[in-house]
């Protein structure tokens, strides 16, 4: 999905341990199956955030957004782009990280026009939110 097919996610997992927040796991009462899906979903979003990720610039913003929705659903939360935080934490994004962190939950974002991934597809991110 979304350019990840040529990525060796399994190989990455051998070198990395994703840790799911244990208190949140207890609170959300997630099944083992759901936890496995979460580990995979986090690996997928990490793969998208690698500098060598083959997903083209004009598709990357959407790919990360959809992956963030997926992670929210797997955790049992509502799909809400106001709380997404991976979109600006990717090497190809030039949007201001700290300003966007401060805006978490407000529904507002600050994009840089010269950002290779958000300068191009800003409208799609906005459109996605309206459809959820
Ligand atoms: Zn950006």
Backbone and ligand atoms as CSV (ligand in chain L), in Angstrom:
chain,resi,resn,atom,element,x,y,z
A,1,UNK,N,N,0.825,-1.199,0.000
A,1,UNK,CA,C,0.000,0.000,0.000
A,1,UNK,C,C,0.859,1.248,0.000
A,2,UNK,N,N,0.493,2.203,-0.809
A,2,UNK,CA,C,1.070,3.534,-0.814
A,2,UNK,C,C,2.588,3.557,-0.929
A,3,UNK,N,N,3.122,2.750,-1.819
A,3,UNK,CA,C,4.553,2.776,-2.059
A,3,UNK,C,C,5.370,1.988,-1.058
A,4,UNK,N,N,4.702,1.321,-0.135
A,4,UNK,CA,C,5.446,0.572,0.876
A,4,UNK,C,C,5.845,-0.813,0.391
A,5,UNK,N,N,5.271,-1.227,-0.748
A,5,UNK,CA,C,5.516,-2.588,-1.214
A,5,UNK,C,C,6.986,-2.876,-1.468
A,6,UNK,N,N,7.730,-1.877,-1.876
A,6,UNK,CA,C,9.145,-2.142,-2.141
A,6,UNK,C,C,10.002,-1.890,-0.901
A,7,UNK,N,N,9.347,-1.651,0.193
A,7,UNK,CA,C,10.062,-1.447,1.446
A,7,UNK,C,C,10.121,-2.735,2.239
A,8,UNK,N,N,11.253,-3.013,2.802
A,8,UNK,CA,C,11.356,-4.220,3.596
A,8,UNK,C,C,11.072,-3.893,5.062
A,9,UNK,N,N,9.785,-3.890,5.377
A,9,UNK,CA,C,9.373,-3.523,6.729
A,9,UNK,C,C,9.861,-4.562,7.746
A,10,UNK,N,N,9.820,-5.839,7.345
A,10,UNK,CA,C,10.261,-6.889,8.262
A,10,UNK,C,C,11.704,-6.661,8.710
A,11,UNK,N,N,12.537,-6.301,7.745
A,11,UNK,CA,C,13.946,-6.079,8.071
A,11,UNK,C,C,14.086,-4.938,9.077
A,12,UNK,N,N,13.301,-3.887,8.874
A,12,UNK,CA,C,13.344,-2.766,9.806
A,12,UNK,C,C,12.932,-3.195,11.212
A,13,UNK,N,N,11.924,-4.037,11.298
A,13,UNK,CA,C,11.422,-4.435,12.614
A,13,UNK,C,C,12.476,-5.174,13.429
A,14,UNK,N,N,13.375,-5.889,12.737
A,14,UNK,CA,C,14.422,-6.623,13.452
A,14,UNK,C,C,15.336,-5.675,14.222
A,15,UNK,N,N,15.472,-4.470,13.712
A,15,UNK,CA,C,16.400,-3.521,14.331
A,15,UNK,C,C,15.716,-2.545,15.286
A,16,UNK,N,N,14.454,-2.704,15.469
A,16,UNK,CA,C,13.724,-1.661,16.181
A,16,UNK,C,C,12.625,-2.268,17.053
A,17,UNK,N,N,12.431,-1.719,18.205
A,17,UNK,CA,C,11.321,-2.154,19.041
A,17,UNK,C,C,10.363,-0.980,19.227
A,18,UNK,N,N,9.203,-1.103,18.658
A,18,UNK,CA,C,8.166,-0.106,18.907
A,18,UNK,C,C,7.558,-0.434,20.257
A,19,UNK,N,N,7.410,0.544,21.097
A,19,UNK,CA,C,6.798,0.317,22.402
A,19,UNK,C,C,5.448,1.011,22.437
A,20,UNK,N,N,4.432,0.233,22.735
A,20,UNK,CA,C,3.102,0.816,22.877
A,20,UNK,C,C,2.923,1.223,24.338
A,21,UNK,N,N,2.352,2.375,24.543
A,21,UNK,CA,C,2.131,2.906,25.889
A,21,UNK,C,C,1.302,1.914,26.734
A,22,UNK,N,N,1.923,1.311,27.761
A,22,UNK,CA,C,1.230,0.258,28.523
A,22,UNK,C,C,-0.028,0.745,29.243
A,23,UNK,N,N,0.010,1.967,29.749
A,23,UNK,CA,C,-1.180,2.496,30.446
A,23,UNK,C,C,-2.333,2.707,29.469
A,24,UNK,N,N,-1.985,3.180,28.295
A,24,UNK,CA,C,-3.013,3.394,27.273
A,24,UNK,C,C,-3.576,2.059,26.785
A,25,UNK,N,N,-2.692,1.068,26.672
A,25,UNK,CA,C,-3.155,-0.268,26.269
A,25,UNK,C,C,-4.184,-0.797,27.263
A,26,UNK,N,N,-3.885,-0.623,28.534
A,26,UNK,CA,C,-4.803,-1.094,29.584
A,26,UNK,C,C,-6.120,-0.316,29.514
A,27,UNK,N,N,-5.990,0.996,29.382
A,27,UNK,CA,C,-7.171,1.860,29.343
A,27,UNK,C,C,-8.087,1.523,28.157
A,28,UNK,N,N,-7.463,1.267,27.003
A,28,UNK,CA,C,-8.251,1.014,25.791
A,28,UNK,C,C,-8.661,-0.457,25.683
A,29,UNK,N,N,-8.090,-1.283,26.555
A,29,UNK,CA,C,-8.435,-2.711,26.597
A,29,UNK,C,C,-8.329,-3.373,25.216
A,30,UNK,N,N,-7.136,-3.247,24.622
A,30,UNK,CA,C,-6.947,-3.740,23.264
A,30,UNK,C,C,-6.578,-5.224,23.243
A,31,UNK,N,N,-7.069,-5.917,22.252
A,31,UNK,CA,C,-6.752,-7.339,22.086
A,31,UNK,C,C,-5.328,-7.495,21.570
A,32,UNK,N,N,-4.800,-8.731,21.714
A,32,UNK,CA,C,-3.449,-9.016,21.185
A,32,UNK,C,C,-3.414,-8.774,19.674
A,33,UNK,N,N,-4.486,-9.166,19.004
A,33,UNK,CA,C,-4.585,-8.963,17.562
A,33,UNK,C,C,-4.482,-7.477,17.216
A,34,UNK,N,N,-5.197,-6.670,17.972
A,34,UNK,CA,C,-5.174,-5.226,17.741
A,34,UNK,C,C,-3.779,-4.650,18.006
A,35,UNK,N,N,-3.118,-5.171,19.045
A,35,UNK,CA,C,-1.760,-4.709,19.335
A,35,UNK,C,C,-0.813,-5.037,18.181
A,36,UNK,N,N,-0.953,-6.241,17.630
A,36,UNK,CA,C,-0.116,-6.617,16.480
A,36,UNK,C,C,-0.349,-5.658,15.320
A,37,UNK,N,N,-1.612,-5.344,15.071
A,37,UNK,CA,C,-1.941,-4.408,13.992
A,37,UNK,C,C,-1.328,-3.029,14.250
A,38,UNK,N,N,-1.312,-2.633,15.512
A,38,UNK,CA,C,-0.711,-1.340,15.858
A,38,UNK,C,C,0.798,-1.329,15.607
A,39,UNK,N,N,1.464,-2.420,15.994
A,39,UNK,CA,C,2.900,-2.502,15.736
A,39,UNK,C,C,3.179,-2.357,14.238
A,40,UNK,N,N,2.392,-3.042,13.442
A,40,UNK,CA,C,2.577,-2.965,11.984
A,40,UNK,C,C,2.288,-1.545,11.482
A,41,UNK,N,N,1.221,-0.952,11.991
A,41,UNK,CA,C,0.851,0.401,11.560
A,41,UNK,C,C,1.948,1.409,11.908
A,42,UNK,N,N,2.547,1.265,13.079
A,42,UNK,CA,C,3.646,2.170,13.446
A,42,UNK,C,C,4.870,1.920,12.566
A,43,UNK,N,N,5.136,0.659,12.263
A,43,UNK,CA,C,6.252,0.364,11.347
A,43,UNK,C,C,6.005,0.996,9.987
A,44,UNK,N,N,4.761,0.922,9.531
A,44,UNK,CA,C,4.431,1.493,8.228
A,44,UNK,C,C,4.614,3.013,8.225
A,45,UNK,N,N,4.185,3.660,9.305
A,45,UNK,CA,C,4.330,5.123,9.322
A,45,UNK,C,C,5.796,5.514,9.481
A,46,UNK,N,N,6.545,4.707,10.211
A,46,UNK,CA,C,7.990,4.972,10.316
A,46,UNK,C,C,8.668,4.817,8.962
A,47,UNK,N,N,8.233,3.820,8.197
A,47,UNK,CA,C,8.813,3.606,6.864
A,47,UNK,C,C,8.532,4.811,5.964
A,48,UNK,N,N,7.330,5.365,6.086
A,48,UNK,CA,C,6.981,6.548,5.291
A,48,UNK,C,C,7.846,7.748,5.661
A,49,UNK,N,N,8.330,7.760,6.879
A,49,UNK,CA,C,9.096,8.910,7.376
A,49,UNK,C,C,10.596,8.779,7.131
A,50,UNK,N,N,11.024,7.663,6.564
A,50,UNK,CA,C,12.445,7.515,6.251
A,50,UNK,C,C,12.807,8.413,5.068
A,51,UNK,N,N,13.995,9.020,5.110
A,51,UNK,CA,C,14.396,9.892,3.989
A,51,UNK,C,C,14.389,9.149,2.654
A,52,UNK,N,N,14.687,7.849,2.674
A,52,UNK,CA,C,14.755,7.077,1.428
A,52,UNK,C,C,13.408,6.469,1.023
A,53,UNK,N,N,12.352,6.822,1.716
A,53,UNK,CA,C,11.017,6.308,1.369
A,53,UNK,C,C,10.703,6.635,-0.093
A,54,UNK,N,N,10.288,5.634,-0.870
A,54,UNK,CA,C,10.084,5.856,-2.307
A,54,UNK,C,C,8.774,6.570,-2.666
A,55,UNK,N,N,7.898,6.811,-1.693
A,55,UNK,CA,C,6.639,7.490,-1.994
A,55,UNK,C,C,6.942,8.907,-2.500
A,56,UNK,N,N,6.383,9.281,-3.657
A,56,UNK,CA,C,6.658,10.620,-4.218
A,56,UNK,C,C,6.185,11.740,-3.281
A,57,UNK,N,N,6.830,12.883,-3.393
A,57,UNK,CA,C,6.503,14.022,-2.532
A,57,UNK,C,C,5.009,14.349,-2.539
A,58,UNK,N,N,4.392,14.328,-3.725
A,58,UNK,CA,C,2.990,14.749,-3.812
A,58,UNK,C,C,2.015,13.713,-3.258
A,59,UNK,N,N,2.491,12.537,-2.884
A,59,UNK,CA,C,1.628,11.516,-2.278
A,59,UNK,C,C,1.932,11.300,-0.799
A,60,UNK,N,N,3.059,11.812,-0.355
A,60,UNK,CA,C,3.514,11.493,1.000
A,60,UNK,C,C,2.605,12.073,2.085
A,61,UNK,N,N,2.151,13.296,1.915
A,61,UNK,CA,C,1.304,13.918,2.936
A,61,UNK,C,C,0.035,13.090,3.146
A,62,UNK,N,N,-0.602,12.682,2.055
A,62,UNK,CA,C,-1.815,11.870,2.165
A,62,UNK,C,C,-1.518,10.507,2.769
A,63,UNK,N,N,-0.410,9.902,2.346
A,63,UNK,CA,C,-0.054,8.576,2.853
A,63,UNK,C,C,0.121,8.618,4.375
A,64,UNK,N,N,0.800,9.648,4.866
A,64,UNK,CA,C,1.013,9.772,6.310
A,64,UNK,C,C,-0.311,10.069,7.014
A,65,UNK,N,N,-1.122,10.921,6.425
A,65,UNK,CA,C,-2.424,11.253,7.024
A,65,UNK,C,C,-3.292,10.012,7.169
A,66,UNK,N,N,-3.383,9.211,6.109
A,66,UNK,CA,C,-4.207,8.002,6.180
A,66,UNK,C,C,-3.667,7.035,7.227
A,67,UNK,N,N,-2.344,6.971,7.320
A,67,UNK,CA,C,-1.740,6.085,8.305
A,67,UNK,C,C,-2.047,6.579,9.724
A,68,UNK,N,N,-2.074,7.878,9.922
A,68,UNK,CA,C,-2.413,8.418,11.248
A,68,UNK,C,C,-3.871,8.113,11.596
A,69,UNK,N,N,-4.752,8.203,10.603
A,69,UNK,CA,C,-6.151,7.815,10.847
A,69,UNK,C,C,-6.233,6.347,11.255
A,70,UNK,N,N,-5.477,5.522,10.562
A,70,UNK,CA,C,-5.487,4.084,10.841
A,70,UNK,C,C,-5.030,3.812,12.279
A,71,UNK,N,N,-3.960,4.479,12.695
A,71,UNK,CA,C,-3.442,4.301,14.054
A,71,UNK,C,C,-4.482,4.752,15.079
A,72,UNK,N,N,-5.144,5.863,14.815
A,72,UNK,CA,C,-6.189,6.324,15.743
A,72,UNK,C,C,-7.311,5.295,15.862
A,73,UNK,N,N,-7.722,4.736,14.730
A,73,UNK,CA,C,-8.803,3.736,14.758
A,73,UNK,C,C,-8.375,2.482,15.513
A,74,UNK,N,N,-7.122,2.051,15.270
A,74,UNK,CA,C,-6.633,0.849,15.941
A,74,UNK,C,C,-6.567,1.045,17.458
A,75,UNK,N,N,-6.254,2.235,17.883
A,75,UNK,CA,C,-6.238,2.531,19.319
A,75,UNK,C,C,-7.665,2.631,19.888
A,76,UNK,N,N,-8.635,2.736,19.010
A,76,UNK,CA,C,-10.012,2.877,19.473
A,76,UNK,C,C,-10.425,4.329,19.654
A,77,UNK,N,N,-9.653,5.236,19.071
A,77,UNK,CA,C,-9.999,6.654,19.149
A,77,UNK,C,C,-10.736,7.083,17.895
A,78,UNK,N,N,-11.411,8.215,17.974
A,78,UNK,CA,C,-12.061,8.785,16.794
A,78,UNK,C,C,-10.996,9.231,15.799
A,79,UNK,N,N,-11.309,9.132,14.516
A,79,UNK,CA,C,-10.402,9.640,13.487
A,79,UNK,C,C,-10.466,11.156,13.511
A,80,UNK,N,N,-9.412,11.788,13.941
A,80,UNK,CA,C,-9.420,13.239,14.086
A,80,UNK,C,C,-8.046,13.803,13.719
A,81,UNK,N,N,-7.992,14.481,12.592
A,81,UNK,CA,C,-6.703,14.995,12.119
A,81,UNK,C,C,-6.169,16.126,12.999
A,82,UNK,N,N,-7.013,16.671,13.872
A,82,UNK,CA,C,-6.524,17.715,14.786
A,82,UNK,C,C,-5.420,17.190,15.699
A,83,UNK,N,N,-5.415,15.875,15.913
A,83,UNK,CA,C,-4.432,15.297,16.826
A,83,UNK,C,C,-3.320,14.543,16.109
A,84,UNK,N,N,-3.224,14.722,14.817
A,84,UNK,CA,C,-2.136,14.076,14.090
A,84,UNK,C,C,-0.819,14.797,14.368
A,85,UNK,N,N,0.242,14.023,14.496
A,85,UNK,CA,C,1.532,14.643,14.801
A,85,UNK,C,C,2.678,14.103,13.941
A,86,UNK,N,N,2.397,13.108,13.126
A,86,UNK,CA,C,3.477,12.569,12.287
A,86,UNK,C,C,3.672,13.394,11.026
A,87,UNK,N,N,2.625,14.081,10.590
A,87,UNK,CA,C,2.682,14.756,9.291
A,87,UNK,C,C,3.818,15.772,9.222
A,88,UNK,N,N,4.136,16.428,10.329
A,88,UNK,CA,C,5.227,17.411,10.292
A,88,UNK,C,C,6.526,16.832,10.860
A,89,UNK,N,N,6.478,15.596,11.314
A,89,UNK,CA,C,7.699,14.971,11.834
A,89,UNK,C,C,8.244,13.971,10.815
A,90,UNK,N,N,8.521,14.459,9.662
A,90,UNK,CA,C,9.107,13.656,8.605
A,90,UNK,C,C,10.191,14.493,7.927
A,91,UNK,N,N,11.303,13.866,7.575
A,91,UNK,CA,C,12.446,14.656,7.087
A,91,UNK,C,C,12.150,15.546,5.884
A,92,UNK,N,N,11.184,15.159,5.065
A,92,UNK,CA,C,10.909,15.960,3.873
A,92,UNK,C,C,10.013,17.162,4.156
A,93,UNK,N,N,9.456,17.227,5.359
A,93,UNK,CA,C,8.566,18.348,5.705
A,93,UNK,C,C,9.389,19.518,6.229
A,94,UNK,N,N,9.085,20.724,5.724
A,94,UNK,CA,C,9.779,21.931,6.181
A,94,UNK,C,C,8.854,22.802,7.024
A,95,UNK,N,N,7.650,22.328,7.305
A,95,UNK,CA,C,6.704,23.103,8.109
A,95,UNK,C,C,7.230,23.197,9.554
A,96,UNK,N,N,6.893,24.258,10.265
A,96,UNK,CA,C,7.477,24.468,11.594
A,96,UNK,C,C,6.975,23.450,12.628
A,97,UNK,N,N,7.882,22.607,13.109
A,97,UNK,CA,C,7.513,21.515,13.998
A,97,UNK,C,C,6.974,22.014,15.342
A,98,UNK,N,N,7.695,22.906,15.968
A,98,UNK,CA,C,7.280,23.321,17.317
A,98,UNK,C,C,5.976,24.110,17.290
A,99,UNK,N,N,5.800,24.961,16.290
A,99,UNK,CA,C,4.543,25.699,16.176
A,99,UNK,C,C,3.378,24.747,15.963
A,100,UNK,N,N,3.584,23.724,15.138
A,100,UNK,CA,C,2.505,22.772,14.884
A,100,UNK,C,C,2.242,21.885,16.103
A,101,UNK,N,N,3.272,21.590,16.860
A,101,UNK,CA,C,3.072,20.863,18.128
A,101,UNK,C,C,2.173,21.670,19.056
A,102,UNK,N,N,2.453,22.959,19.145
A,102,UNK,CA,C,1.656,23.833,20.014
A,102,UNK,C,C,0.200,23.911,19.561
A,103,UNK,N,N,-0.054,23.695,18.273
A,103,UNK,CA,C,-1.411,23.809,17.736
A,103,UNK,C,C,-2.189,22.491,17.808
A,104,UNK,N,N,-1.572,21.449,18.364
A,104,UNK,CA,C,-2.238,20.146,18.443
A,104,UNK,C,C,-3.603,20.259,19.124
A,105,UNK,N,N,-4.617,19.713,18.486
A,105,UNK,CA,C,-5.957,19.725,19.051
A,105,UNK,C,C,-6.772,20.956,18.697
A,106,UNK,N,N,-6.154,21.940,18.058
A,106,UNK,CA,C,-6.872,23.176,17.739
A,106,UNK,C,C,-7.511,23.147,16.358
A,107,UNK,N,N,-7.092,22.207,15.517
A,107,UNK,CA,C,-7.603,22.176,14.155
A,107,UNK,C,C,-6.841,23.105,13.226
A,108,UNK,N,N,-5.837,23.786,13.764
A,108,UNK,CA,C,-5.055,24.699,12.937
A,108,UNK,C,C,-3.688,24.100,12.643
A,109,UNK,N,N,-3.170,24.464,11.493
A,109,UNK,CA,C,-1.840,24.024,11.089
A,109,UNK,C,C,-1.107,25.176,10.434
A,110,UNK,N,N,0.196,25.124,10.543
A,110,UNK,CA,C,1.019,26.110,9.836
A,110,UNK,C,C,1.837,25.366,8.783
A,111,UNK,N,N,1.609,25.731,7.531
A,111,UNK,CA,C,2.353,25.126,6.424
A,111,UNK,C,C,3.351,26.133,5.883
A,112,UNK,N,N,4.462,25.614,5.423
A,112,UNK,CA,C,5.393,26.468,4.682
A,112,UNK,C,C,5.132,26.254,3.205
A,113,UNK,N,N,5.062,27.357,2.477
A,113,UNK,CA,C,4.794,27.252,1.043
A,113,UNK,C,C,5.862,26.435,0.326
A,114,UNK,N,N,7.094,26.507,0.836
A,114,UNK,CA,C,8.174,25.789,0.160
A,114,UNK,C,C,8.361,24.367,0.692
A,115,UNK,N,N,7.440,23.883,1.520
A,115,UNK,CA,C,7.518,22.491,1.972
A,115,UNK,C,C,7.206,21.586,0.781
A,116,UNK,N,N,8.096,20.630,0.548
A,116,UNK,CA,C,7.945,19.783,-0.637
A,116,UNK,C,C,6.695,18.919,-0.576
A,117,UNK,N,N,6.267,18.553,0.634
A,117,UNK,CA,C,5.099,17.662,0.700
A,117,UNK,C,C,3.805,18.383,1.066
A,118,UNK,N,N,3.855,19.453,1.818
A,118,UNK,CA,C,2.620,20.149,2.176
A,118,UNK,C,C,2.359,21.377,1.327
A,119,UNK,N,N,3.410,21.918,0.734
A,119,UNK,CA,C,3.214,23.040,-0.171
A,119,UNK,C,C,2.436,22.609,-1.401
A,120,UNK,N,N,2.555,21.319,-1.749
A,120,UNK,CA,C,1.905,20.775,-2.937
A,120,UNK,C,C,0.484,20.300,-2.623
A,121,UNK,N,N,0.337,19.563,-1.545
A,121,UNK,CA,C,-0.942,18.854,-1.349
A,121,UNK,C,C,-1.701,19.334,-0.117
A,122,UNK,N,N,-1.516,20.583,0.238
A,122,UNK,CA,C,-2.217,21.139,1.396
A,122,UNK,C,C,-3.724,20.917,1.302
A,123,UNK,N,N,-4.264,21.125,0.094
A,123,UNK,CA,C,-5.712,21.019,-0.075
A,123,UNK,C,C,-6.213,19.611,0.234
A,124,UNK,N,N,-5.430,18.586,-0.075
A,124,UNK,CA,C,-5.907,17.227,0.157
A,124,UNK,C,C,-6.008,16.933,1.645
A,125,UNK,N,N,-5.077,17.446,2.425
A,125,UNK,CA,C,-5.125,17.230,3.868
A,125,UNK,C,C,-6.403,17.853,4.436
A,126,UNK,N,N,-6.709,19.055,3.992
A,126,UNK,CA,C,-7.910,19.735,4.447
A,126,UNK,C,C,-9.155,18.965,4.012
A,127,UNK,N,N,-9.137,18.507,2.776
A,127,UNK,CA,C,-10.278,17.773,2.232
A,127,UNK,C,C,-10.522,16.470,3.016
A,128,UNK,N,N,-9.445,15.781,3.356
A,128,UNK,CA,C,-9.582,14.536,4.098
A,128,UNK,C,C,-10.315,14.761,5.408
A,129,UNK,N,N,-9.962,15.818,6.102
A,129,UNK,CA,C,-10.581,16.075,7.392
A,129,UNK,C,C,-12.088,16.254,7.251
A,130,UNK,N,N,-12.499,16.960,6.215
A,130,UNK,CA,C,-13.922,17.208,6.018
A,130,UNK,C,C,-14.713,15.923,5.779
A,131,UNK,N,N,-14.038,14.939,5.239
A,131,UNK,CA,C,-14.728,13.694,4.937
A,131,UNK,C,C,-14.789,12.747,6.124
A,132,UNK,N,N,-14.157,13.105,7.196
A,132,UNK,CA,C,-14.168,12.198,8.354
A,132,UNK,C,C,-15.136,12.633,9.429
L,1,ZN,ZN,ZN,5.325,20.279,5.591
